[in-house]
Amino acid sequence: MKFGIERLLASATLRAPLEGKRVALLAHPASVTRDLTHSLDALAACDGIRLSAALGPQHGLRGDKQDNMVESPDFTDPIHGIPVFSLYGEVRRPTPQMMESFDVLLVDLQDLGCRIYTFITTLLYVLEAAAEHGKSVWVLDRPNPAGRPIEGLTLRPGWESFVGAGPLPMRHGLTLGELGLWFVDHFRLDVDYRLISMEGYDPDAAPGFGWPLGERIWVNPSPNAANLAMARAYAGTVMLEGTTLSEGRGTTRPLELFGAPDIDARAVLAEMQRLAPQWLKGCLLRECWFEPTFHKHKGMLCNGVQIHPEDPGYDPLAFRPWRLQALGFKAIRRLYPDYLLWRDFPYEYVRDKLAIDVINGGPGLREWVDDAGSAPGDLEALTVPDEKAWAEERRGYLRY
């Protein structure tokens, strides 16, 4: 199969509209070709492409910034001598100066298929800026490693943020290029948008079910996106960022596990099984112990649960990470009613709302967890209509 970058590099016909244009690239460390050449280097060596600038999203073009809200500076690329602008530094939206540096912006970002992953918000922001400044945006498409499944509550009006670009569920099941098509339509953007699609991509094919496992090497798109298991679990485990529980930052398996020094993981697992065993299908769960070397509970022994959405227990249709993690919160609330679960701190530049609500695009998930009388069926009643509505809405944007 070929990713969008490879199709562009291989086809003079696809590249023809770039002749005589100043071209910029929005990329990160996972923006590589099959042989692991970075897209910036590959484009610089390609006939007919005149690179004038590069842009980096959260964590930077080089992927060197570990945590959230750690900003990247602008710099000059030492190899190609072009300016590299940060879209996660002093600004998160492109400035007029940035927009004046190119005619066409190529976007080559590996996404995780989750609303909260900020690369999709950056795509929306550059589309809006391109519409305002009369620039073109081309997305060089890449796989959605979480595949086609849909899950989670739709972001509510008024809850838009850098981790909530629009009324999407937590797991949207689109590639970045498909999502760009939806952005253009939903926000009624008058912009020259082109999708350079993949060739030979089947998001429902085993064994990767979204990622071409065994055919393409995984490169971290952000520092804590270390493997396919993380990408599959992320739509649930990302909610841990809004809690006092460790999400595994400071360990070798970030965003694949959760825990704390003051919980009994075996009791939590048993309560999860008692409450909603149907939400635990499609993966294997394991009690574990870990000691973060940095971040929450640094240097403290934590008891926790690791999620294994991988063979032999992985079933992409049965695995529901958002429900699974919500159930973990509910079990902790049942076992420890007064547990200080929700972390109150500025989250992705939102300072007047609880982080867990910003992450979920509204208070519905938190209110369900904290309501002593609520049951799993109550969360289903809230969520299933959103999921069905999105399945119908996204139908016209599927390209694979």
PAZABA-517192 format. One record per atom (N, C-alpha, C): z, y, x; residue in one letter. Coordinates in steps of 0.001 Angstrom, whole numbers, padded with zeros to 6 digits, always signed. Example, Ala and Ser with C-alpha at 12.3 -4.5 7.8 and 13.67 -1.06 7.14 Angstrom:
+007800-005690+013190A;+007800-004500+012300A;+007800-003300+013200A;+007080-002250+012850S;+007140-001060+013670S;+007870+000030+012900S;
***
This chain:
+000000-001187+000832M;+000000+000000+000000M;+000000+001251+000876M;-000359+002361+000290K;-000379+003638+000985K;+000458+004656+000220K;+001283+005389+000956F;+001989+006513+000375F;+001041+007711+000311F;+001461+008773-000379G;+000610+009935-000536G;+000188+010547+000785G;+001111+010638+001756I;+000790+011218+003052I;-000318+010432+003730I;-000288+009118+003609E;-001289+008283+004276E;-002654+008397+003609E;-002667+008523+002312R;-003943+008732+001617R;-004561+010066+002013R;-003723+011099+002137L;-004237+012405+002531L;-004795+012365+003954L;-004066+011740+004860L;-004514+011669+006246L;-005802+010866+006390L;-005991+009868+005518A;-007142+008969+005646A;-008399+009477+004954A;-008285+010483+004092S;-009408+010896+003253S;-009807+012341+003512S;-010977+012519+004103A;-011505+013872+004296A;-011780+014537+002954A;-012111+013739+001946T;-012368+014293+000616T;-011104+014893+000018T;-009982+014181+000140L;-008718+014717-000364L;-008313+015977+000394L;-008608+016014+001679R;-008199+017148+002504R;-009124+018359+002358R;-010306+018158+001806A;-011316+019223+001779A;-010799+020546+001214A;-010000+020547+000124P;-009517+021833-000413P;-008576+022582+000530P;-008109+021917+001600L;-007207+022565+002548L;-007945+023301+003655L;-009261+023102+003751E;-010056+023766+004788E;-009881+025281+004694E;-009533+025889+005833G;-009385+027333+005889G;-008094+027861+005296G;-007249+026977+004795K;-005987+027397+004180K;-004825+027244+005180K;-003830+028076+005001R;-002582+027907+005758R;-001709+026900+005001R;-001281+025878+005710V;-000582+024758+005082V;+000849+024682+005597V;+001788+024565+004664A;+003194+024345+005020A;+003616+022964+004526A;+004666+022430+005135L;+005176+021108+004766L;+006661+021207+004464L;+007068+020687+003303L;+008475+020530+002935L;+008834+019069+003171L;+009763+018816+004087A;+009991+017442+004527A;+011414+017259+005025A;+011756+015994+005310H;+013051+015625+005884H;+012848+014410+006793H;+013897+013769+007302P;+013689+012698+008280P;+012912+011496+007759P;+012965+011230+006448A;+012253+010071+005896A;+010786+010364+005608A;+010335+011565+005941S;+008923+011929+005737S;+008119+011370+006905S;+007860+010068+006841V;+007174+009390+007937V;+006030+008543+007389V;+005090+008242+008265T;+003981+007351+007932T;+004414+005906+008176T;+003492+004989+007911R;+003804+003561+008062R;+004312+003229+009467R;+003730+003890+010490D;+004136+003603+011868D;+005279+004503+012336D;+005941+005194+011400L;+007114+006025+011635L;+006795+007334+012370L;+005540+007748+012340T;+005206+009087+012804T;+005662+010085+011747T;+006379+011124+012165H;+006810+012104+011175H;+005595+012822+010607H;+005661+013142+009332S;+004521+013759+008652S;+004121+015088+009288S;+005092+015824+009829L;+004765+017092+010476L;+003859+016853+011680L;+004184+015856+012479D;+003363+015532+013644D;+002003+014972+013226D;+002003+014125+012187A;+000745+013523+011728A;-000202+014589+011182A;+000333+015529+010427L;-000513+016590+009874L;-001003+017532+010962L;-000152+017815+011946A;-000542+018709+013039A;-001701+018128+013833A;-001778+016799+013888A;-002844+016134+014641A;-004087+015856+013805A;-004056+016231+012541C;-005143+015886+011618C;-006186+016999+011583C;-007460+016619+011681D;-008551+017596+011632D;-008563+018326+010289D;-008779+019622+010359G;-008948+020405+009139G;-007665+020904+008516G;-006524+020593+009125I;-005241+021061+008594I;-004637+022066+009569I;-004359+023246+009068R;-003794+024329+009876R;-002354+024563+009428R;-001425+023977+010146L;-000009+024113+009801L;+000490+025500+010183L;+001126+026164+009219S;+001632+027509+009467S;+003144+027610+009335S;+003777+026630+008702A;+005232+026672+008499A;+005713+025307+008041A;+007017+025119+008130A;+007670+023936+007555A;+008933+024399+006848A;+009370+023600+005890L;+010586+023908+005149L;+011447+022652+005091L;+012759+022848+005094G;+013679+021727+005002G;+014595+021866+003802G;+014901+020761+003097P;+015809+020795+001943P;+017258+020631+002388P;+018141+020247+001465Q;+019538+019981+001836Q;+019588+018959+002963Q;+020532+019145+003878H;+020733+018335+005082H;+019738+018674+006185H;+018722+019508+005885G;+017834+020009+006916G;+016602+019157+007153G;+015600+019769+007742L;+014384+019050+008113L;+014704+017867+009014L;+015703+018054+009863R;+016081+016999+010807R;+017129+016051+010239R;+017705+016376+009066G;+018713+015512+008458G;+020014+015474+009217G;+020351+016571+009891D;+021500+016556+010781D;+022800+016997+010124D;+022759+017519+008911K;+023961+018039+008267K;+024566+016973+007362K;+025760+016531+007704Q;+026364+015353+007091Q;+026804+015548+005647Q;+027550+016613+005373D;+028219+016711+004075D;+027509+017700+003155D;+027921+017715+001875N;+027419+018703+000931N;+027936+020092+001314N;+027176+021113+000931M;+027534+022513+001175M;+027724+022804+002664M;+027022+022068+003522V;+026924+022384+004940V;+025493+022850+005160V;+025341+024121+005466E;+024022+024748+005415E;+023264+024614+006733E;+021940+024673+006628S;+021061+024563+007787S;+020442+025928+008084S;+020287+026269+009364P;+019667+027545+009715P;+018142+027431+009782P;+017475+028578+009773D;+016062+028625+010112D;+015918+028424+011626D;+014767+027916+012044F;+014510+027812+013482F;+013007+027724+013710F;+012601+027765+014953T;+011195+027588+015314T;+011005+026186+015859T;+010043+025462+015315D;+009808+024095+015776D;+009380+024125+017243D;+010100+023394+018117P;+009808+023483+019547P;+008499+022813+019957P;+007980+021925+019139I;+006729+021233+019470I;+005521+021999+018957I;+005585+022408+017693H;+004414+022999+017044H;+004459+024528+016987H;+005602+025101+017335G;+005696+026545+017412G;+005608+027266+016086G;+005913+026575+014993I;+005853+027185+013666I;+007266+027432+013145I;+007432+028414+012255P;+008763+028640+011688P;+009167+027501+010758P;+010430+027131+010821V;+011000+026134+009911V;+012049+026849+009067V;+011781+026969+007791F;+012666+027696+006880F;+013616+026734+006178F;+014866+027143+006057S;+015860+026325+005377S;+015937+026691+003900S;+015849+025693+003049L;+016069+025870+001618L;+017474+025391+001218L;+018333+025283+002220Y;+019744+024988+001972Y;+020549+025706+003055Y;+020439+027030+003021G;+021133+027867+003977G;+021573+029134+003282G;+021071+030263+003760E;+021390+031518+003089E;+020800+031565+001679E;+019733+030814+001450V;+019091+030746+000134V;+018801+029291-000206V;+018629+029038-001505R;+018166+027726-001959R;+016830+027831-002689R;+016433+029039-002996R;+015102+029287-003552R;+014238+029945-002476R;+012943+029635-002424P;+012076+030233-001407P;+012035+031751-001544P;+012097+032433-000419T;+012018+033891-000399T;+010548+034325-000335T;+010261+035587-000647P;+008892+036085-000485P;+008360+035893+000933P;+009235+036056+001938Q;+008806+035846+003320Q;+008322+034414+003526Q;+009060+033454+002997M;+008634+032059+003109M;+007298+031839+002405M;+007184+032370+001202M;+005975+032149+000408M;+004754+032802+001047M;+004972+033859+001809E;+003850+034545+002460E;+003334+033794+003673E;+004052+032744+004098S;+003674+032040+005329S;+002643+030932+005098S;+002288+030673+003842F;+001337+029583+003571F;+000529+029865+002318F;-000557+029094+002170D;-001366+029107+000950D;-001108+027863+000113D;-000896+026739+000800V;-000651+025454+000126V;+000609+024831+000715V;+001516+024407-000152L;+002722+023708+000288L;+002578+022225-000019L;+002650+021398+001021L;+002683+019953+000853L;+004144+019520+000795L;+004498+018775-000227V;+005871+018288-000404V;+005883+016791-000148V;+006556+016379+000916D;+006620+014959+001272D;+008084+014578+001446D;+008760+014325+000321L;+010184+014025+000310L;+010437+012653-000305L;+011216+011834+000382Q;+011669+010579-000206Q;+012842+010874-001129Q;+012678+010579-002419D;+013707+010830-003422D;+014479+009544-003695D;+015573+009649-004455L;+016359+008466-004846L;+016295+008176-006336L;+015565+008989-007104G;+015420+008706-008527G;+016614+009095-009368G;+017412+010053-008888C;+018635+010445-009579C;+018641+011952-009774C;+019026+012398-010973R;+019001+013830-011292R;+019788+014672-010299R;+020875+014159-009797I;+021760+014969-008962I;+021273+015102-007530I;+020331+014289-007112Y;+019823+014376-005741Y;+019031+015667-005620Y;+019459+016561-004746T;+019018+017948-004813T;+017562+018172-004435T;+016904+017172-003878F;+015496+017361-003513F;+014642+017647-004744F;+015025+017109-005899I;+014199+017377-007086I;+014401+018807-007578I;+015615+019347-007424T;+015837+020753-007776T;+015051+021658-006836T;+015020+021299-005557T;+014216+022063-004597T;+012749+022029-004984T;+012247+020902-005451L;+010865+020834-005924L;+010651+021811-007079L;+011565+021834-008041L;+011423+022772-009154L;+011404+024211-008650L;+012298+024537-007734Y;+012376+025913-007231Y;+011091+026324-006513Y;+010488+025406-005736V;+009251+025785-005044V;+008083+025870-006030V;+008099+025068-007084L;+007067+025184-008117L;+007169+026533-008831L;+008383+026937-009150E;+008569+028238-009803E;+008125+029382-008894E;+008469+029293-007596A;+008064+030329-006654A;+006554+030337-006461A;+005943+029160-006431A;+004491+029077-006281A;+003779+029690-007478A;+004322+029484-008662A;+003742+030095-009862A;+003826+031611-009776A;+004929+032115-009257E;+005119+033558-009156E;+004211+034183-008101E;+003985+033469-007001H;+003252+034042-005865H;+001808+033557-005763H;+001355+032748-006713G;-000027+032290-006695G;-000336+031299-005590G;+000602+030434-005268K;+000410+029412-004234K;+000176+028044-004869K;-000323+027115-004079S;-000550+025748-004535S;+000544+024832-003996S;+000903+023836-004802V;+001884+022827-004390V;+001269+021454-004594V;+001259+020664-003525W;+000807+019284-003600W;+001986+018368-003278W;+002286+017417-004142V;+003291+016402-003823V;+002593+015165-003290V;+002962+014780-002085L;+002479+013544-001472L;+003469+012462-001888L;+003091+011648-002844D;+004067+010826-003555D;+004619+009680-002719D;+005855+009319-003041R;+006573+008203-002431R;+007282+007415-003526R;+007708+006184-003229P;+008346+005354-004258P;+009677+005913-004738P;+010023+005561-005965N;+011378+005742-006475N;+012114+004437-006213N;+013035+004400-005240P;+013670+003134-004872P;+014565+002565-005960P;+014973+003399-006928A;+015775+002896-008051A;+014897+002323-009157A;+013581+002452-009024G;+012667+001862-009986G;+012569+002630-011292G;+012142+001922-012333R;+011871+002547-013629R;+013050+002631-014596R;+014174+001906-014397P;+015252+001970-015383P;+015760+003385-015625P;+016186+003630-016856I;+016726+004919-017293I;+018197+004728-017627I;+019030+005693-017228E;+020446+005573-017580E;+021135+006929-017503E;+022069+007128-018406G;+022965+008279-018343G;+022712+009320-019402G;+023682+010195-019544L;+023592+011301-020489L;+022588+012343-020004L;+021895+012964-020922T;+020991+014064-020591T;+021796+015319-020305T;+021381+016064-019284L;+022031+017336-018964L;+021986+018262-020165L;+023130+018839-020503R;+023256+019702-021684R;+022835+021134-021365R;+022330+021884-022348P;+021960+023289-022133P;+023136+024091-021600P;+022858+024935-020624G;+023898+025739-020016G;+024569+025096-018819G;+024232+023841-018532W;+024834+023121-017422W;+023877+022972-016241W;+022802+023749-016240E;+021864+023686-015135E;+022550+024134-013837E;+022193+023510-012727S;+022782+023824-011427S;+021864+023274-010347S;+022296+023391-009100F;+021490+022841-008003F;+021466+021314-008040F;+022401+020699-008780V;+022375+019245-008977V;+021986+018899-010414V;+021410+019867-011105G;+020978+019645-012483G;+019808+020546-012806G;+018606+020118-012444A;+017427+020969-012569A;+016977+021166-014013A;+017317+020233-014883G;+016847+020338-016257G;+017353+019182-017089G;+016932+019085-018350P;+017437+018069-019278P;+016893+016676-018979P;+017425+016118-017899L;+017088+014766-017456L;+018319+013878-017562L;+018154+012575-017755P;+019290+011663-017617P;+019617+011465-016144P;+020729+010848-015858M;+021124+010653-014465M;+020066+009845-013705M;+019614+008734-014284R;+018524+007944-013684R;+017272+008180-014505R;+016276+008879-013931H;+015103+009287-014709H;+013928+008324-014599H;+013869+007507-013552G;+012840+006488-013447G;+011450+007004-013143G;+011323+008198-012567L;+010029+008752-012177L;+009962+008891-010662L;+008749+008870-010115T;+008583+009263-008726T;+008664+010785-008641T;+008769+011309-007429L;+008845+012757-007264L;+007580+013430-007793L;+006432+012810-007546G;+005182+013390-008025G;+005084+013389-009535G;+005523+012316-010167E;+005548+012263-011630E;+006514+013295-012188E;+007657+013442-011531L;+008637+014427-011978L;+008072+015838-011880L;+007262+016093-010842G;+006611+017391-010724G;+005708+017686-011908G;+004986+016675-012383L;+004153+016847-013579L;+005008+017250-014774L;+006167+016604-014912W;+007066+016928-016030W;+007618+018341-015891W;+008021+018713-014673F;+008521+020075-014445F;+007498+021118-014881F;+006264+020925-014462V;+005212+021902-014771V;+005062+022057-016279V;+005067+020954-016998D;+004921+021012-018453D;+006183+021550-019127D;+007330+020999-018764H;+008567+021354-019459H;+008907+022831-019290H;+008716+023344-018077F;+009060+024740-017804F;+007859+025675-017944F;+006744+025119-018415R;+005533+025893-018692R;+005141+026754-017491R;+004976+026097-016355L;+004662+026796-015115L;+003148+026899-014936L;+002686+028099-014697D;+001268+028339-014423D;+001072+028242-012920D;+000886+027018-012442V;+000840+026778-011001V;-000234+025734-010698V;-000876+025893-009558D;-001844+024889-009092D;-001062+023739-008480D;-000846+022692-009275Y;-000051+021541-008850Y;-000954+020320-008737Y;-000838+019612-007638R;-001623+018395-007438R;-000709+017261-007003R;-000956+016117-007555L;-000232+014901-007189L;-001161+014015-006370L;-000832+013823-005107I;-001553+012860-004271I;-000814+011536-004428I;-001346+010697-005279S;-000632+009488-005698S;-000666+008415-004616S;+000193+007435-004787M;+000205+006268-003910M;-000891+005295-004321M;-001204+004420-003418E;-002189+003368-003682E;-001496+002014-003541E;-001629+001173-004555G;-001046-000162-004484G;+000440-000221-004763G;+000979+000788-005466Y;+002412+000819-005761Y;+002686+000228-007136Y;+003579-000749-007199D;+004000-001352-008463D;+005517-001266-008542D;+006048-000333-009333P;+007501-000129-009356P;+008287-001281-009974P;+007616-002207-010635D;+008314-003331-011258D;+008228-004614-010433D;+007609-004538-009255A;+007368-005749-008466A;+008612-006176-007694A;+008859-007490-007674A;+009913-008060-006845A;+009427-008107-005390A;+010335-008109-004410P;+011788-008112-004565P;+012408-006710-004579P;+011597-005666-004376G;+012175-004329-004238G;+012424-003609-005536G;+011617-003920-006572F;+011759-003290-007903F;+011837-001762-007777F;+010855-001192-007113G;+010813+000249-006899G;+010547+000597-005450G;+011106-000163-004552W;+010872+000035-003125W;+010068-001146-002576W;+009041-000895-001753P;+008229-001990-001201P;+008980-002743-000115P;+009983-003491-000520L;+010866-004208+000383L;+010067-005223+001203L;+010293-005212+002493G;+009570-006110+003374G;+008249-005551+003866G;+007806-004463+003248E;+006535-003850+003645E;+006738-002510+004326E;+007787-001774+003940R;+008021-000466+004513R;+009456-000354+005018R;+009615+000326+006141I;+010927+000533+006749I;+011673+001642+005997I;+012959+001421+005759W;+013793+002443+005129W;+014297+003407+006200W;+014072+004690+005986V;+014618+005750+006828V;+015488+006623+005944V;+016696+006956+006411N;+017611+007759+005592N;+016967+009083+005177N;+016801+009346+003883P;+016354+010677+003468P;+017458+011726+003561P;+018702+011283+003512S;+019866+012127+003769S;+020874+011262+004529S;+021834+011860+005217P;+022670+011085+006135P;+023404+009911+005514P;+023782+010008+004233N;+024548+008931+003609N;+023700+007992+002755N;+022375+008161+002803A;+021468+007259+002077A;+020949+006216+003057A;+021846+005277+003404A;+021583+004414+004552A;+020714+003200+004247A;+020567+002843+002974N;+019841+001601+002675N;+019482+001551+001195N;+018773+000502+000824L;+018314+000349-000548L;+019465+000108-001518L;+020511-000583-001073A;+021658-000828-001951A;+022287+000501-002376A;+022415+001437-001446M;+022947+002748-001785M;+022056+003440-002803M;+020740+003391-002586A;+019817+004065-003497A;+019931+003498-004909A;+020145+002205-005023R;+020273+001581-006341R;+021600+001954-007007R;+022658+002047-006225A;+023996+002317-006783A;+024262+003796-007013A;+023465+004658-006401Y;+023774+006083-006287Y;+023960+006793-007627Y;+023216+006424-008647A;+023344+007101-009946A;+024737+006930-010537A;+025490+005959-010057G;+026885+005808-010464G;+027841+006340-009422G;+027648+005924-008171T;+028617+006262-007133T;+028627+007748-006794T;+027545+008458-007082V;+027548+009897-006807V;+028628+010613-007613V;+029022+010049-008755M;+030081+010670-009551M;+031408+010713-008803M;+031581+009827-007820L;+032816+009815-007039L;+033019+011117-006274L;+031942+011858-006029E;+032069+013133-005336E;+032915+014124-006145E;+032989+013917-007454G;+033789+014780-008309G;+035185+014255-008562G;+035604+013255-007792T;+036918+012645-007985T;+037720+012674-006692T;+038988+012276-006797T;+039841+012146-005613T;+039656+010804-004931T;+038911+009900-005548L;+038619+008604-004941L;+037620+008782-003806L;+037736+007955-002782S;+036757+007958-001702S;+035483+007276-002174S;+034339+007873-001838E;+033045+007246-002082E;+032524+006543-000832E;+033408+006418+000169G;+033020+005723+001388G;+032464+006620+002467G;+032459+007944+002256R;+032100+008810+003383R;+033116+008595+004494R;+032612+008523+005718G;+033494+008192+006832G;+033594+006705+007077G;+032789+005911+006329T;+032660+004476+006585T;+031179+004171+006802T;+030883+002918+007084T;+029480+002532+007295T;+028751+002211+005995T;+029442+002286+004842R;+028793+001983+003559R;+029042+003081+002536R;+028695+004328+002856P;+028943+005418+001913P;+028150+005258+000631P;+028794+005618-000484L;+028194+005613-001811L;+027758+004223-002261L;+028423+003214-001690E;+028276+001833-002170E;+029624+001274-002603E;+030677+002067-002457L;+032015+001568-002767L;+032886+002716-003258L;+034034+002367-003805F;+035016+003380-004193F;+036414+002817-004017F;+037366+003723-003720G;+038731+003267-003554G;+039651+004401-003140G;+040906+004058-002938A;+041932+005023-002564A;+043142+004258-002032A;+044051+004949-001345P;+045233+004260-000820P;+046203+003811-001904P;+046126+004425-003084D;+047148+004202-004102D;+046629+003512-005355D;+045579+002690-005226I;+045142+001873-006360I;+045119+000401-005958I;+045248-000468-006937D;+045158-001920-006748D;+043763-002333-007225D;+042862-002573-006283A;+041466-002835-006634A;+041310-004106-007467A;+042132-005098-007209R;+042023-006325-008009R;+042389-006035-009465R;+043401-005223-009661A;+043789-004866-011026A;+042704-004023-011689A;+042090-003129-010917V;+040998-002309-011455V;+039822-003187-011867V;+039442-004121-011019L;+038337-005025-011350L;+038652-005857-012591L;+039862-006338-012688A;+040247-007146-013852A;+040192-006313-015131A;+040623-005058-015065E;+040588-004192-016236E;+039142-003844-016616E;+038307-003639-015623M;+036886-003394-015896M;+036269-004591-016612M;+036581-005778-016138Q;+036064-007001-016741Q;+036574-007159-018164Q;+037804-006788-018397R;+038376-006907-019735R;+037746-005918-020712R;+037498-004694-020242L;+036999-003638-021120L;+035533-003808-021494L;+034684-004086-020508A;+033234-004106-020779A;+032510-004987-019770A;+032654-006300-019887P;+031991-007189-018925P;+030471-007018-018905P;+029898-006547-020028Q;+028446-006374-020088Q;+027958-005256-019168Q;+028849-004361-018767W;+028471-003263-017878W;+028549-003651-016405W;+028961-004865-016121L;+029127-005309-014740L;+028017-006250-014301L;+027030-006442-015147K;+025960-007394-014853K;+024939-006794-013878K;+024162-007682-013286G;+023056-007258-012444G;+023412-006989-011002G;+024689-007196-010637C;+025128-006983-009261C;+026338-007874-009004C;+026823-007861-007794L;+028069-008528-007454L;+029077-007470-007029L;+030343-007683-007393L;+031414-006756-007049L;+032433-007477-006173L;+032970-006738-005206R;+033866-007359-004237R;+035010-006411-003904R;+036236-006946-003947E;+037358-006159-003452E;+037200-005942-001949E;+037536-004750-001474C;+037420-004481-000047C;+038529-003531+000401C;+038685-003448+001696W;+039615-002507+002323W;+038829-001668+003322W;+039154-000381+003416F;+038435+000466+004360F;+039301+001660+004750F;+039004+002236+005892E;+039742+003385+006411E;+038732+004454+006829E;+038538+005487+006015P;+037547+006509+006356P;+037906+007219+007670P;+036917+007460+008494T;+037141+008176+009749T;+037032+009685+009553T;+036490+010098+008403F;+036471+011507+008029F;+036358+011592+006519F;+036490+012810+005979H;+036372+013082+004545H;+037626+012628+003801H;+037508+012329+002503K;+038677+012009+001694K;+039441+010805+002269K;+040777+010911+002290H;+041671+009844+002761H;+041391+009439+004207H;+041016+010432+005011K;+040748+010171+006429K;+041938+009486+007098K;+041655+008383+007779G;+042676+007674+008532G;+043660+006893+007696G;+043413+006774+006398M;+044319+006048+005515M;+043654+004764+005025M;+044425+003700+004934L;+043905+002423+004461L;+043694+002479+002952L;+042482+002260+002521C;+042130+002318+001104C;+041801+000923+000585C;+042229+000665-000628N;+041842-000536-001348N;+040753-000139-002339N;+039671-000907-002370G;+038566-000477-003206G;+037653-001601-003647G;+036531-001179-004210V;+035531-002094-004761V;+034186-001747-004150V;+033505-002746-003615Q;+032147-002532-003129Q;+031159-003114-004131Q;+030109-002331-004410I;+029054-002726-005339I;+027900-003297-004522I;+027444-004498-004879H;+026359-005160-004148H;+025147-005358-005069H;+024279-004356-005197P;+023070-004519-006012P;+021931-005071-005169P;+022106-006282-004720E;+021149-006913-003817E;+021170-008410-004068E;+020160-009093-003584D;+020089-010536-003779D;+021307-011215-003163D;+021804-012307-003795P;+021182-013030-004916P;+021607-012568-006309P;+022460-011543-006397G;+022989-011189-007709G;+022299-010031-008388G;+021248-009471-007765Y;+020660-008253-008307Y;+019669-008532-009425Y;+019852-007838-010536D;+018926-007877-011670D;+018655-006428-012058D;+017457-005909-011764P;+017204-004473-011969P;+017308-004028-013412P;+017056-004907-014352L;+017129-004534-015761L;+018563-004564-016286L;+019388-005453-015713A;+020777-005572-016166A;+021712-004603-015440A;+021361-004224-014219F;+022239-003373-013407F;+022273-001958-013968F;+023483-001477-014278R;+023658-000138-014858R;+024755+000594-014086R;+024393+001209-012967P;+025405+001774-012072P;+026203+002918-012675P;+025581+003724-013530W;+026304+004845-014134W;+027403+004327-015049W;+027116+003328-015860R;+028126+002730-016730R;+029187+002008-015909R;+028761+001306-014869L;+029706+000571-014036L;+030736+001522-013425L;+030265+002640-012861Q;+031202+003566-012246Q;+032069+004263-013283Q;+031487+004588-014435A;+032282+005158-015518A;+033398+004190-015926A;+033080+002916-015931L;+034064+001900-016283L;+035174+001829-015243L;+034815+002014-013963G;+035837+002072-012923G;+036819+003200-013168G;+036292+004370-013558F;+037176+005504-013879F;+038071+005171-015070F;+037470+004558-016080K;+038221+004236-017291K;+039336+003232-016992K;+039040+002254-016150A;+040049+001254-015791A;+041211+001907-015046A;+040904+002814-014134I;+041959+003515-013398I;+042792+004366-014353I;+042139+005032-015291R;+042876+005857-016258R;+043778+004984-017138R;+043320+003776-017484R;+044143+002869-018295R;+045340+002356-017490R;+045096+002006-016230L;+046161+001440-015403L;+047144+002497-014919L;+046620+003698-014641Y;+047438+004783-014095Y;+047168+006042-014921Y;+047790+006171-016087P;+047458+007259-017022P;+047571+008657-016428P;+048476+008847-015474D;+048685+010179-014906D;+047988+010372-013562D;+047089+009465-013224Y;+046406+009533-011926Y;+045597+010825-011822Y;+045734+011526-010702L;+044983+012764-010468L;+043549+012370-010064L;+042723+012114-011067L;+041403+011539-010813L;+040346+012591-010501L;+040370+013699-011224W;+039287+014687-011107W;+039600+015708-010023W;+038674+015871-009118R;+038837+016775-007985R;+038369+018175-008373R;+039227+019159-008205D;+038914+020537-008585D;+038585+021328-007320D;+037294+021558-007084F;+036855+022274-005882F;+035439+022793-006121F;+034966+023786-005350P;+033594+024269-005523P;+032597+023160-005184P;+031707+022892-006109Y;+030759+021794-005923Y;+029338+022321-006047Y;+028587+022246-004964E;+027200+022714-004924E;+027058+024102-005553E;+027958+024982-005084Y;+027906+026409-005412Y;+028314+026721-006848Y;+028892+025747-007552V;+029474+026006-008872V;+030984+026042-008707V;+031586+027161-009068R;+033017+027359-008808R;+033859+027464-010071R;+033223+027488-011241D;+033986+027712-012469D;+033980+026497-013395D;+033541+025345-012901K;+033535+024121-013704K;+034021+022967-012837K;+034591+021949-013476L;+034992+020756-012740L;+033765+020050-012177L;+033887+019573-010952A;+032752+018936-010284A;+032219+017747-011076A;+033100+016950-011673I;+032632+015778-012414I;+031745+016187-013583I;+032019+017351-014188D;+031204+017832-015296D;+029871+018393-014795D;+029900+019064-013650V;+028653+019556-013051V;+027741+018377-012729V;+028315+017335-012170I;+027545+016144-011807I;+026898+015511-013033I;+027635+015456-014142N;+027138+014788-015341N;+026386+015718-016285N;+026286+016986-015914G;+025547+017915-016770G;+026232+018178-018089G;+027562+018150-018086G;+028359+018369-019279G;+029658+017583-019193G;+030598+017830-020111P;+031916+017206-020039P;+032027+015835-020703P;+030946+015315-021264G;+031034+014115-022097G;+031624+012903-021402G;+031209+012640-020177L;+031707+011471-019455L;+033199+011604-019188L;+033618+012760-018678R;+035044+012974-018370R;+035892+012867-019634R;+035438+013461-020712E;+036210+013414-021958E;+036360+011984-022458E;+035323+011164-022280W;+035411+009752-022677W;+036433+009024-021824W;+036433+009271-020519V;+037392+008614-019629V;+038825+008998-019997V;+039032+010276-020264D;+040402+010770-020474D;+040946+010518-021874D;+040096+010169-022807D;+040528+009901-024181D;+041121+008495-024252D;+042417+008424-024434A;+043095+007125-024445A;+042596+006220-025559A;+042041+006797-026612G;+041585+005987-027736G;+040123+005595-027684G;+039391+006057-026678S;+037951+005770-026628S;+037685+004389-026050S;+036588+003811-026473A;+036189+002474-026044A;+034762+002536-025473A;+034319+001479-024782P;+032957+001479-024243P;+031885+001784-025285P;+032086+001307-026502G;+031102+001570-027551G;+030929+003050-027855G;+031965+003834-027646D;+031877+005276-027881D;+030965+005946-026852D;+031036+005504-025601L;+030139+006054-024584L;+028706+005613-024837L;+028542+004370-025273E;+027197+003891-025643E;+026605+004749-026757E;+027413+005080-027743A;+026924+005870-028874A;+026448+007248-028433A;+027067+007802-027404L;+026646+009090-026864L;+025371+008966-026026L;+025292+007884-025276T;+024292+007779-024216T;+022976+007172-024669T;+023016+006130-025467V;+021792+005410-025834V;+020751+006318-026485V;+021123+007231-027415P;+020098+008125-027968P;+019413+008982-026903P;+020175+009444-025913D;+019578+010219-024817D;+018590+009368-024033D;+018976+008147-023745E;+018114+007267-022951E;+016826+006925-023697E;+016934+006669-024993K;+015745+006359-025787K;+014813+007566-025878K;+015392+008736-026044A;+014574+009947-026143A;+013831+010206-024838A;+014501+009987-023701W;+013836+010210-022412W;+012742+009172-022166W;+012983+007933-022559A;+011965+006894-022385A;+010676+007289-023089A;+010795+007903-024242E;+009611+008344-024979E;+009010+009588-024326E;+009840+010522-023902E;+009342+011774-023331E;+008616+011561-022022E;+009106+010651-021189R;+008509+010482-019862R;+007229+009656-019891R;+006943+009018-021029R;+005829+008061-021106R;+004524+008673-020608R;+004249+009927-020973G;+002975+010541-020624G;+002873+010961-019168G;+003955+010798-018386Y;+003945+011237-017002Y;+003916+010073-016013Y;+003926+008855-016521L;+003895+007679-015648L;+002496+007508-015075L;+002417+007350-013761R;+001117+007197-013097R;+000983+005847-012400R;+001990+004995-012495Y;+001922+003695-011838Y;+002365+002613-012816Y;
***
